[in-house]
Amino acid sequence: MAAQKAAVSRLRAASTSQRADKSSPASTKNCMERLPSEILLQILSYLDVSTLFSVSHVNKLFYRLANDNALWKKIYSEKLAKFKAEKPGSTDALLFTMTLAETQDGDVSQWKWHYFKTVAACDMNKWRRRLGHISRHTGLPSQTDVVLRKLNVSWELTVTDKLGREITLELSWPKFFETSVTLCWYGEGSLPDYRRISTLQLHGVRRIALNCPGLKTPGWRSLVAEVDVQTLGRSAQVIGEDRVVQLMLLQSGVVIGVWKDQCSVAFIMLALHLHRLVERSVDGSRVCPYAAPAVKPPFDDVDPEHGLHGYRLHFALHNTVCELVSGSFSQLFCRRTQISDGLIPLTAISRSDLSQHTPLSANVTLPWRSEALQGAVENCCFMSLTLLDEFRSPFKCVTSPVSVETEQTPVAYDYDGESRRIRYQDPDCQVKMELVWLREQKQFMLVSLVVFVSVCCVNEHFGTDY
């Protein structure tokens, strides 16, 4: 610490002449160039990594010196020695040693980026172990949100218009739930009109943890999702509205809030399931998403109902603030005779079983906010579904906005209320929910929940032929 303070003092003394004559930029440059590079490099060698990175943003001279290859090789070697002293024979020390042996001196700052990438890989090894703690409740890693925060992962949204112009938005706010995360961006005035948007690209961005206030630290991007707005916009569905915004659902998990009677964008929301979210956010590249390894469960030729039983479902409805209802359902099954229209029904909550009916903790609304306004759209929320197979592996994971609709025959004879429904559908599964609005309690009751899985999806996963 004393050496670092002394180095900073030397830098301040070296730059004192800059403030002596503010009217002469040329003299400032000459004063800095009078000091030999060897002396400046010696001073910089006493700085820690965060301070050195900050110094590189002072001017062109300090940028060149602070990125000196020999300087960063020395920092890399010192980090390796520290790892060997603290954890002899550890995989992190081995990773440093392999990089040191394989890398040759070359371009300026080559060792700097090797240092950052190796440190990032060591941190990843450390925190990836946390993903092995599986929740018995959801069947997913229980510390996904913790790992993402410890790895300094955030998400950026790149909006491209029809002319090819790009706007990259920093995340406005995230909201984590047990099995999903909701992300929101708003850039009023900077975003193109809704009709002019061509594509949306979501990147996970992992930055190195440095103490550099006001500076963007080095980071790597991983493509999580890409949405063709120009194509999907033609079939976009309005899932709700209030006095000022309409919610346009483009595809599962993607909602654009558009100001009513206008085409300008108020905000963009994306809902992501937590299954493999760490890998999707850090292990892909800027242009290619993470590819999950193929895992094929063993085929059971003894069990004639293989792939039709042993399912476990975790289900939740939530908005951007709180959870409305959640539950776990085990031993879900379907008989061969129940397969219809290429779908396998799995009943979690039966309308005829009153003991399974579950009240919602709050009204179904979707609060939103932009840079200047905020509001709430009624009868809209997010659904998060995690279906595990009989081997306790995630079989189908969905997070998507949904809307509450009125039934054609709204009278609920078994309750003093009105019937409502929520529907979700994609190529692999469908979800059907029935709710009752209890007038006196002013509360929704979930009275039916059935998940339909496509036969093709089951056959592909289990190697069956239903």
C-alpha positions as CSV (number, residue, x, y, z in Angstrom):
1,M,0.0,0.0,0.0
2,A,2.8,2.4,0.9
3,A,4.5,1.7,-2.5
4,Q,1.2,2.4,-4.3
5,K,0.8,5.7,-2.5
6,A,4.3,6.7,-3.3
7,A,3.8,5.9,-7.0
8,V,0.6,8.0,-7.1
9,S,2.5,10.9,-5.4
10,R,5.3,10.6,-8.1
11,L,2.6,10.8,-10.8
12,R,1.1,13.9,-9.3
13,A,4.5,15.5,-9.0
14,A,5.2,14.7,-12.6
15,S,1.9,16.3,-13.7
16,T,2.3,19.4,-11.6
17,S,3.7,21.3,-14.5
18,Q,0.5,20.6,-16.5
19,R,-1.5,22.9,-14.1
20,A,1.3,25.6,-14.1
21,D,0.6,26.8,-17.6
22,K,-3.0,26.0,-18.7
23,S,-2.7,28.4,-21.6
24,S,-0.1,26.3,-23.3
25,P,-1.2,22.8,-24.2
26,A,2.1,22.2,-26.1
27,S,4.1,22.9,-22.9
28,T,2.0,20.4,-21.0
29,K,2.8,17.7,-23.6
30,N,6.5,18.6,-23.5
31,C,6.6,18.3,-19.7
32,M,5.2,14.8,-19.8
33,E,7.5,13.7,-22.6
34,R,10.6,15.0,-20.8
35,L,10.4,12.1,-18.3
36,P,12.0,9.0,-19.7
37,S,9.6,6.1,-20.3
38,E,11.7,3.8,-18.1
39,I,11.1,6.0,-15.1
40,L,7.3,6.3,-15.8
41,L,7.1,2.5,-16.2
42,Q,9.0,2.0,-13.0
43,I,6.5,4.2,-11.2
44,L,3.5,2.5,-12.8
45,S,4.8,-0.9,-11.8
46,Y,4.0,-0.1,-8.1
47,L,0.3,0.5,-8.9
48,D,-2.4,-2.1,-8.4
49,V,-4.5,-3.3,-11.4
50,S,-7.5,-1.1,-10.7
51,T,-5.3,2.1,-10.5
52,L,-3.3,1.1,-13.5
53,F,-6.4,0.6,-15.5
54,S,-7.7,4.0,-14.4
55,V,-4.3,5.7,-15.3
56,S,-4.6,4.3,-18.8
57,H,-7.5,6.7,-19.4
58,V,-5.5,9.9,-18.6
59,N,-4.0,10.6,-22.0
60,K,-2.3,8.8,-25.0
61,L,1.1,8.6,-23.3
62,F,-0.2,7.0,-20.1
63,Y,-2.5,4.7,-22.2
64,R,0.6,3.4,-24.1
65,L,2.7,3.0,-20.9
66,A,-0.1,1.5,-18.8
67,N,-0.6,-1.2,-21.6
68,D,3.1,-2.1,-21.8
69,N,3.4,-5.8,-22.5
70,A,6.4,-6.4,-20.1
71,L,4.6,-4.5,-17.3
72,W,1.5,-6.8,-17.6
73,K,3.6,-9.9,-17.9
74,K,5.2,-9.0,-14.6
75,I,1.7,-8.5,-13.0
76,Y,0.7,-11.8,-14.5
77,S,3.7,-13.6,-13.0
78,E,3.1,-12.0,-9.6
79,K,-0.5,-13.2,-9.6
80,L,0.7,-16.7,-10.5
81,A,3.2,-16.7,-7.6
82,K,0.4,-15.6,-5.3
83,F,-1.9,-18.4,-6.4
84,K,0.9,-21.0,-5.9
85,A,1.7,-19.7,-2.4
86,E,-2.0,-19.7,-1.3
87,K,-3.2,-22.8,-3.1
88,P,-0.3,-25.1,-4.2
89,G,-1.4,-27.4,-7.0
90,S,-4.8,-25.7,-7.5
91,T,-6.5,-25.7,-10.9
92,D,-6.4,-21.9,-10.9
93,A,-2.6,-21.8,-10.5
94,L,-2.3,-24.5,-13.2
95,L,-4.4,-22.3,-15.5
96,F,-2.0,-19.3,-14.9
97,T,1.0,-21.6,-15.5
98,M,-0.3,-23.0,-18.8
99,T,-1.1,-19.5,-20.1
100,L,2.4,-18.3,-19.1
101,A,4.0,-21.2,-20.9
102,E,2.0,-21.0,-24.0
103,T,1.9,-17.2,-24.6
104,Q,4.8,-15.4,-26.4
105,D,5.6,-11.7,-26.1
106,G,4.0,-9.9,-28.9
107,D,1.6,-7.1,-29.4
108,V,1.2,-4.3,-26.9
109,S,-1.3,-5.2,-24.1
110,Q,-1.4,-8.9,-25.1
111,W,-0.5,-9.9,-21.5
112,K,-3.0,-7.4,-20.1
113,W,-5.9,-9.3,-21.8
114,H,-4.4,-12.7,-20.9
115,Y,-4.4,-11.5,-17.3
116,F,-8.0,-10.4,-17.3
117,K,-9.2,-13.5,-19.1
118,T,-7.3,-15.9,-16.8
119,V,-8.6,-14.1,-13.7
120,A,-12.1,-14.3,-15.1
121,A,-11.7,-18.0,-15.8
122,C,-10.4,-18.5,-12.2
123,D,-13.4,-16.6,-10.8
124,M,-15.7,-18.7,-13.0
125,N,-14.3,-21.9,-11.7
126,K,-14.8,-20.7,-8.1
127,W,-18.4,-19.6,-8.5
128,R,-19.5,-22.4,-10.9
129,R,-19.3,-24.8,-8.1
130,R,-22.1,-22.9,-6.4
131,L,-24.3,-24.1,-9.4
132,G,-24.1,-27.6,-8.1
133,H,-26.4,-26.8,-5.2
134,I,-29.8,-27.9,-6.5
135,S,-33.0,-26.8,-5.0
136,R,-35.3,-29.7,-4.0
137,H,-38.2,-27.3,-4.5
138,T,-37.5,-26.2,-8.1
139,G,-34.9,-28.7,-9.4
140,L,-32.7,-25.8,-10.5
141,P,-29.4,-24.4,-9.0
142,S,-30.5,-22.5,-5.9
143,Q,-27.8,-19.8,-6.2
144,T,-28.1,-18.7,-9.8
145,D,-28.8,-15.1,-8.9
146,V,-25.9,-15.1,-6.4
147,V,-23.4,-16.5,-9.0
148,L,-24.5,-13.9,-11.6
149,R,-23.9,-11.1,-9.2
150,K,-20.6,-12.4,-8.0
151,L,-19.4,-12.8,-11.6
152,N,-20.5,-9.1,-12.3
153,V,-22.9,-10.2,-15.1
154,S,-25.4,-7.8,-16.5
155,W,-27.3,-7.6,-19.8
156,E,-27.3,-5.2,-22.7
157,L,-30.0,-4.7,-25.3
158,T,-29.0,-3.8,-28.8
159,V,-31.8,-2.3,-30.9
160,T,-31.3,-2.2,-34.6
161,D,-33.6,-0.2,-36.9
162,K,-34.4,-0.9,-40.6
163,L,-31.5,1.3,-41.8
164,G,-29.0,-0.8,-39.8
165,R,-28.4,1.8,-37.1
166,E,-27.7,0.3,-33.7
167,I,-28.5,1.6,-30.2
168,T,-27.1,-0.3,-27.2
169,L,-29.0,0.2,-23.9
170,E,-27.7,-0.4,-20.4
171,L,-30.0,-2.4,-18.2
172,S,-32.4,-0.1,-16.4
173,W,-33.4,-2.7,-13.7
174,P,-33.6,-6.4,-13.1
175,K,-36.0,-8.4,-10.8
176,F,-35.1,-11.9,-9.7
177,F,-37.6,-14.5,-8.8
178,E,-37.2,-18.2,-7.8
179,T,-37.0,-19.6,-11.3
180,S,-36.8,-16.5,-13.5
181,V,-35.6,-12.9,-13.9
182,T,-37.3,-10.0,-15.5
183,L,-35.2,-7.4,-17.3
184,C,-36.2,-3.9,-18.4
185,W,-34.7,-1.2,-20.5
186,Y,-36.1,2.3,-21.2
187,G,-34.4,5.0,-23.3
188,E,-37.1,7.5,-24.1
189,G,-36.0,9.7,-27.0
190,S,-33.1,7.4,-28.0
191,L,-35.1,4.4,-29.2
192,P,-36.6,4.4,-32.8
193,D,-40.3,4.1,-33.4
194,Y,-41.7,0.6,-32.8
195,R,-42.5,0.2,-36.5
196,R,-38.9,1.0,-37.4
197,I,-37.2,-1.6,-35.2
198,S,-35.7,-4.4,-37.1
199,T,-34.0,-6.7,-34.5
200,L,-33.3,-6.9,-30.8
201,Q,-30.2,-8.6,-29.5
202,L,-29.7,-9.5,-25.9
203,H,-26.2,-10.0,-24.7
204,G,-24.9,-11.1,-21.3
205,V,-22.0,-8.9,-20.3
206,R,-19.5,-10.0,-17.8
207,R,-17.1,-7.4,-16.5
208,I,-13.9,-7.7,-14.5
209,A,-14.3,-6.6,-10.9
210,L,-12.1,-3.5,-10.7
211,N,-12.4,-0.5,-8.4
212,C,-12.6,2.1,-11.2
213,P,-15.6,4.5,-10.5
214,G,-17.0,6.0,-13.6
215,L,-15.1,3.7,-16.0
216,K,-16.3,0.7,-17.9
217,T,-14.1,-2.2,-17.0
218,P,-13.1,-4.9,-19.5
219,G,-15.8,-7.3,-20.3
220,W,-17.0,-10.1,-22.6
221,R,-20.3,-10.5,-24.3
222,S,-22.4,-13.6,-24.9
223,L,-25.4,-13.6,-27.2
224,V,-28.5,-14.8,-25.2
225,A,-31.3,-14.1,-27.6
226,E,-32.0,-12.4,-31.0
227,V,-35.5,-11.3,-31.9
228,D,-36.6,-10.5,-35.5
229,V,-39.0,-7.7,-34.7
230,Q,-39.7,-6.9,-38.4
231,T,-41.1,-10.4,-38.9
232,L,-42.7,-11.0,-35.6
233,G,-44.2,-7.5,-35.4
234,R,-46.8,-8.4,-38.0
235,S,-48.3,-11.0,-35.7
236,A,-47.6,-9.2,-32.4
237,Q,-50.4,-9.6,-29.9
238,V,-51.6,-6.8,-27.6
239,I,-51.8,-8.6,-24.2
240,G,-52.9,-5.6,-22.2
241,E,-53.1,-1.8,-21.9
242,D,-53.8,1.0,-19.5
243,R,-54.5,4.7,-20.1
244,V,-51.0,5.4,-21.6
245,V,-49.3,2.2,-22.9
246,Q,-50.0,-0.9,-24.8
247,L,-48.1,-4.2,-24.2
248,M,-47.0,-5.8,-27.4
249,L,-46.1,-9.5,-27.1
250,L,-43.6,-10.5,-29.8
251,Q,-42.7,-14.0,-28.7
252,S,-42.3,-15.9,-25.5
253,G,-40.7,-13.6,-22.9
254,V,-40.4,-10.4,-25.0
255,V,-42.7,-7.4,-24.4
256,I,-42.5,-3.9,-25.8
257,G,-44.5,-1.2,-24.1
258,V,-45.7,1.3,-26.8
259,W,-47.2,4.7,-25.9
260,K,-50.9,4.6,-26.9
261,D,-51.9,6.5,-30.1
262,Q,-48.2,6.8,-30.9
263,C,-45.4,4.5,-32.3
264,S,-42.7,5.4,-29.8
265,V,-41.4,2.9,-27.3
266,A,-41.8,3.4,-23.6
267,F,-39.9,0.4,-22.4
268,I,-38.8,-3.1,-23.4
269,M,-39.1,-6.1,-21.0
270,L,-37.6,-9.5,-21.4
271,A,-38.3,-12.4,-19.0
272,L,-35.7,-15.2,-18.8
273,H,-35.9,-18.6,-17.2
274,L,-33.0,-19.3,-14.8
275,H,-32.2,-22.7,-16.4
276,R,-28.6,-22.5,-17.7
277,L,-28.8,-18.7,-17.5
278,V,-25.3,-18.4,-16.2
279,E,-23.9,-20.4,-19.1
280,R,-26.1,-18.6,-21.6
281,S,-24.9,-15.2,-20.3
282,V,-21.1,-15.9,-20.1
283,D,-20.2,-19.0,-22.3
284,G,-21.4,-17.8,-25.7
285,S,-19.8,-15.3,-28.1
286,R,-20.8,-11.9,-29.3
287,V,-22.5,-13.5,-32.4
288,C,-23.2,-17.1,-31.3
289,P,-25.3,-18.2,-28.3
290,Y,-24.3,-20.9,-25.9
291,A,-25.0,-24.4,-27.1
292,A,-26.1,-26.8,-24.3
293,P,-24.5,-30.2,-24.3
294,A,-26.7,-33.0,-25.6
295,V,-27.8,-35.2,-22.7
296,K,-29.9,-38.2,-23.6
297,P,-31.7,-40.1,-20.8
298,P,-31.3,-43.9,-20.9
299,F,-34.0,-45.7,-22.9
300,D,-36.1,-48.1,-20.8
301,D,-37.5,-50.8,-23.0
302,V,-39.1,-52.6,-20.0
303,D,-41.4,-49.8,-19.0
304,P,-44.3,-49.6,-21.5
305,E,-45.2,-46.1,-20.2
306,H,-41.7,-44.7,-20.4
307,G,-41.8,-40.9,-20.7
308,L,-45.4,-40.7,-19.6
309,H,-44.9,-40.5,-15.8
310,G,-42.6,-39.3,-13.0
311,Y,-42.8,-35.6,-14.0
312,R,-42.4,-32.9,-11.4
313,L,-43.7,-29.3,-12.1
314,H,-42.8,-26.1,-10.4
315,F,-45.1,-23.3,-11.4
316,A,-45.3,-19.6,-10.6
317,L,-47.2,-16.4,-11.6
318,H,-45.5,-13.1,-10.8
319,N,-45.4,-9.5,-12.0
320,T,-42.5,-7.1,-11.9
321,V,-42.8,-6.6,-8.2
322,C,-43.9,-9.7,-6.4
323,E,-45.0,-13.3,-6.7
324,L,-48.7,-14.0,-7.1
325,V,-48.8,-17.8,-6.7
326,S,-46.4,-20.7,-6.8
327,G,-46.4,-24.4,-6.2
328,S,-44.6,-27.7,-6.8
329,F,-46.4,-30.8,-8.1
330,S,-44.9,-34.2,-8.2
331,Q,-45.7,-37.6,-9.8
332,L,-47.5,-36.1,-12.7
333,F,-48.4,-38.7,-15.3
334,C,-50.5,-39.5,-18.4
335,R,-51.9,-42.7,-19.7
336,R,-51.6,-43.8,-23.3
337,T,-55.4,-43.5,-23.7
338,Q,-55.3,-39.9,-22.6
339,I,-52.9,-38.8,-25.5
340,S,-55.0,-36.6,-27.9
341,D,-54.1,-34.4,-30.8
342,G,-50.4,-35.1,-30.4
343,L,-50.4,-33.8,-26.8
344,I,-49.7,-35.5,-23.5
345,P,-51.7,-33.8,-20.7
346,L,-50.2,-33.5,-17.2
347,T,-52.8,-32.3,-14.6
348,A,-51.3,-30.4,-11.7
349,I,-54.5,-28.8,-10.3
350,S,-57.8,-30.5,-11.0
351,R,-61.1,-28.5,-11.1
352,S,-62.9,-31.3,-9.3
353,D,-60.4,-31.4,-6.4
354,L,-61.2,-28.4,-4.1
355,S,-58.2,-29.2,-1.9
356,Q,-55.8,-28.3,-4.7
357,H,-57.4,-24.9,-5.4
358,T,-55.0,-22.1,-4.6
359,P,-55.7,-18.3,-4.0
360,L,-53.5,-15.7,-5.6
361,S,-51.8,-13.4,-3.1
362,A,-52.5,-10.2,-5.1
363,N,-54.5,-8.9,-8.1
364,V,-53.2,-9.8,-11.5
365,T,-51.5,-6.6,-12.6
366,L,-48.2,-5.8,-14.4
367,P,-46.6,-2.7,-12.9
368,W,-44.3,-0.8,-15.3
369,R,-42.2,2.3,-15.4
370,S,-40.3,4.4,-17.9
371,E,-37.9,7.3,-17.5
372,A,-40.8,9.8,-16.7
373,L,-43.9,7.8,-16.0
374,Q,-45.2,4.6,-14.3
375,G,-48.4,2.6,-14.2
376,A,-49.9,-0.8,-14.1
377,V,-51.7,-2.9,-16.7
378,E,-54.5,-5.1,-15.3
379,N,-55.0,-8.8,-16.1
380,C,-51.3,-9.3,-17.2
381,C,-48.5,-11.0,-15.4
382,F,-45.6,-13.4,-16.1
383,M,-45.7,-17.2,-16.0
384,S,-42.7,-19.3,-15.1
385,L,-42.9,-23.1,-15.6
386,T,-40.2,-25.7,-14.9
387,L,-41.0,-29.3,-15.8
388,L,-38.6,-32.0,-14.7
389,D,-38.5,-35.5,-16.0
390,E,-38.4,-38.7,-14.0
391,F,-34.6,-38.3,-13.7
392,R,-35.0,-34.9,-12.1
393,S,-33.6,-33.1,-15.2
394,P,-35.2,-30.0,-16.6
395,F,-37.4,-31.2,-19.5
396,K,-39.3,-28.0,-20.4
397,C,-38.6,-24.5,-19.0
398,V,-40.8,-21.5,-19.9
399,T,-41.0,-17.9,-18.8
400,S,-43.5,-15.7,-20.6
401,P,-46.0,-12.9,-20.2
402,V,-49.6,-14.1,-20.1
403,S,-53.0,-12.4,-19.9
404,V,-56.2,-13.2,-18.1
405,E,-59.2,-13.6,-20.4
406,T,-62.9,-13.8,-19.6
407,E,-64.6,-17.2,-20.4
408,Q,-67.4,-17.4,-22.9
409,T,-69.6,-18.7,-20.0
410,P,-68.2,-16.6,-17.1
411,V,-70.5,-18.0,-14.4
412,A,-68.7,-20.3,-11.9
413,Y,-71.3,-22.6,-10.3
414,D,-68.9,-24.0,-7.7
415,Y,-67.8,-20.6,-6.5
416,D,-69.6,-17.2,-6.1
417,G,-67.6,-15.6,-8.8
418,E,-66.7,-15.3,-12.5
419,S,-64.6,-17.7,-14.5
420,R,-61.3,-16.5,-16.1
421,R,-58.7,-18.3,-18.1
422,I,-55.0,-18.0,-19.0
423,R,-53.5,-19.7,-22.0
424,Y,-50.0,-20.3,-23.2
425,Q,-48.8,-22.1,-26.3
426,D,-45.5,-22.8,-28.1
427,P,-44.4,-25.6,-30.5
428,D,-43.5,-28.0,-27.6
429,C,-46.1,-27.4,-25.0
430,Q,-49.4,-25.7,-24.0
431,V,-50.6,-24.5,-20.6
432,K,-54.2,-24.0,-19.6
433,M,-55.3,-22.4,-16.4
434,E,-58.7,-21.7,-15.0
435,L,-59.3,-19.0,-12.4
436,V,-62.3,-17.7,-10.5
437,W,-62.7,-14.1,-9.5
438,L,-64.2,-14.1,-6.1
439,R,-66.4,-10.9,-5.8
440,E,-66.6,-10.6,-2.1
441,Q,-63.0,-11.4,-1.4
442,K,-61.8,-9.4,-4.5
443,Q,-59.3,-12.2,-5.1
444,F,-58.5,-14.7,-7.8
445,M,-58.6,-18.5,-7.1
446,L,-56.6,-20.8,-9.3
447,V,-58.8,-23.9,-9.8
448,S,-57.2,-25.7,-12.7
449,L,-53.7,-26.1,-14.1
450,V,-52.9,-28.5,-17.0
451,V,-49.7,-28.7,-18.9
452,F,-49.8,-30.3,-22.4
453,V,-46.5,-31.6,-23.8
454,S,-46.2,-32.5,-27.4
455,V,-45.7,-36.1,-28.3
456,C,-42.8,-35.2,-30.6
457,C,-41.0,-33.6,-27.8
458,V,-41.4,-36.6,-25.5
459,N,-40.4,-39.0,-28.3
460,E,-37.2,-37.1,-29.0
461,H,-36.2,-36.8,-25.4
462,F,-36.9,-40.4,-24.3
463,G,-36.4,-42.2,-27.6
464,T,-40.0,-43.5,-27.6
465,D,-42.6,-43.7,-30.3
466,Y,-46.0,-42.7,-29.0
